């Protein structure tokens, strides 16, 4: 009899919670700040205008793109496959005991999204990433139809990616968007350079960056101070622990597991809110985004000069292609398309002087930096891209350069208008170009080099 009464009480409790407006429901709109795991769809520009000036004709596009949405690393896959079922069981126990604030419907939604992934998927391009790249290619073709109208002359286009599957498949699906699948299968893609492309993954062979930044624990100082702070505990760990029914404080690792499920769940289905994001309050997601931004700012961004100085090699390639075109070199391509990774885009954008704040990102200035420009969710999502376009203007007998950042015509730092005079554009980084000696920038004073094992550890992303 007592057991029956207890079961009835539990059932009534669950029923009451299901209609309790105070319990945590599944989100109705997707949160769009997922740091570097943000789906590109949230930033894609469906306005296909190329912003061309009157009397000007587009002559060449030079573009570098981060691969599309991918699967996690092995560590990330293990979390999604092994830890999430354990977490869901714990949340069910909490709900049965009347602990926490999750709606039963939210817990049901969490159960329905448990993935079944194999380790073979590790960091490969996800089907959503394929769609991102196809759509990106289609929009660029519509934006510049006269330049990207066919593939009859293979020498008119250059496609190059890093050796990794997610980058190679991104360039293939981008080409599908540009020219349709039968043509994309015939394109003469450049053979990837192994183990590390000196242009598209230069940081992997920059020993000074590897030694002083990527493999230096001190680079995570601000990141660690932030997640160890009382502010992080009071504004993320404690409220999340209570909301989920834990009678103890969640560990930082557990919070990261919840956040990882939210990030990839949202990236894989960007048009439907992920139930795993429902467990977070909006301000908590802002704090977790800032936590990740702290990591990237100091390892790939403005935190250290060595992060972005070597990116001069990429800008040098851009200048050489534009220079060949303005000089009438017959062999110059109409379009150059490069496909790489977040680490490259972050360093290159910093070299260009984009998204730079007056103050550095620190563990103790979150509130002051809420309106910051350096924000990976907005600048380096999956599929992030920057394209430089050069136009020949007959009415001025001159060339103009425009920059499309994530498909939006954006004023080039140092220029006073959206379309920069070519001569001004060349002068912008003349001093850096005069000192663009990769060996001088990247070699260690001792002459020692980072081992291949350490280079491989220096991945772009932990998960």
Helices and strands as residue ranges (DSSP letters): H 2-18, G 35-37, G 40-42, E 56-66, H 74-78, I 79-83, H 84-96, H 104-112, G 119-121, H 127-143, G 154-156, E 157-161, H 165-179, H 181-184, G 202-205, H 207-209, I 210-214, G 217-220, H 221-227, H 230-232, I 233-237, H 238-243, H 252-268, H 275-278, H 282-299, H 305-309, H 312-326, E 335-340, H 342-351, G 367-369, H 376-379, E 385-393, E 398-405, E 408-410, E 420-421, H 422-428, H 430-434, H 438-442, H 452-457
